[in-house]
C-alpha cells in the first residue's frame, strides 16, 4: 500500500515488514520488551533508512537491528 504524505510517498508494507523483522529479532534477544507497543526508536531508524533510499524489506530490517543495537541507550 502506498500512502501519500505531502509530496512523499511511503511504502507502508516495506516499512511494516522491516519493523516486524527487526522487532521480532530484538524481542527474542531481549533487547526490547515483549509487548505489542511499537518501539518508536526502532521505527524511526527504519523510516529514516527508507527515506534515505533503502527499499528492500529484509535489508531494512537487518540494518535497523544493527543500528538499534549500536545506538542502544544504557
C-alpha positions in Angstrom: 0.0 0.0 0.0 1.3 3.4 -0.9 0.3 6.3 1.2 0.9 9.9 0.1 2.2 12.2 2.8 2.6 15.7 1.3 4.9 15.1 -1.6 6.4 12.0 -0.2 5.0 8.5 -0.9 5.6 5.9 1.7 5.5 2.2 1.0 3.8 1.2 4.2 4.3 -2.6 3.6 8.1 -2.3 3.2 8.4 -0.3 6.4 5.9 -2.5 8.3 7.6 -5.7 7.2 11.1 -4.3 8.1 9.7 -3.3 11.5 8.3 -6.8 12.0 11.6 -8.5 11.1 13.6 -6.2 13.4 11.3 -6.1 16.3 10.8 -9.9 16.3 14.5 -10.4 16.5 15.1 -7.7 19.1 12.2 -9.1 21.3 13.6 -12.6 21.1 17.1 -11.4 22.0 15.7 -9.4 24.9 16.9 -6.0 23.5 13.3 -4.6 23.6 10.4 -5.6 25.8 8.0 -8.3 24.7 4.9 -6.1 24.3 2.7 -5.1 21.4 3.6 -1.4 21.8 5.6 0.0 18.9 9.2 0.9 19.7 9.4 4.5 18.4 13.2 4.5 18.2 13.3 1.3 16.1 10.6 2.7 13.8 12.4 6.0 13.4 15.6 4.2 12.4 13.7 2.2 9.7 11.8 5.2 8.4 15.0 7.2 8.2 16.7 4.5 6.2 13.7 4.1 4.0 13.6 7.8 3.3 17.4 7.5 2.5 16.6 5.2 -0.4 16.6 1.7 1.0 13.5 -0.2 -0.1 14.4 -3.8 0.5 12.4 -5.1 3.5 15.0 -7.6 4.7 17.9 -5.3 4.3 16.0 -2.5 6.1 15.2 -4.9 9.0 18.7 -6.2 9.3 20.3 -2.8 9.1 17.8 -1.5 11.7 18.8 -4.2 14.1 22.5 -3.3 13.7 21.8 0.4 14.1 19.5 -0.1 17.1 22.0 -2.3 18.9 24.9 0.1 18.2 23.0 3.1 19.5 21.5 1.4 22.5 21.0 3.6 25.5 22.4 2.1 28.7 
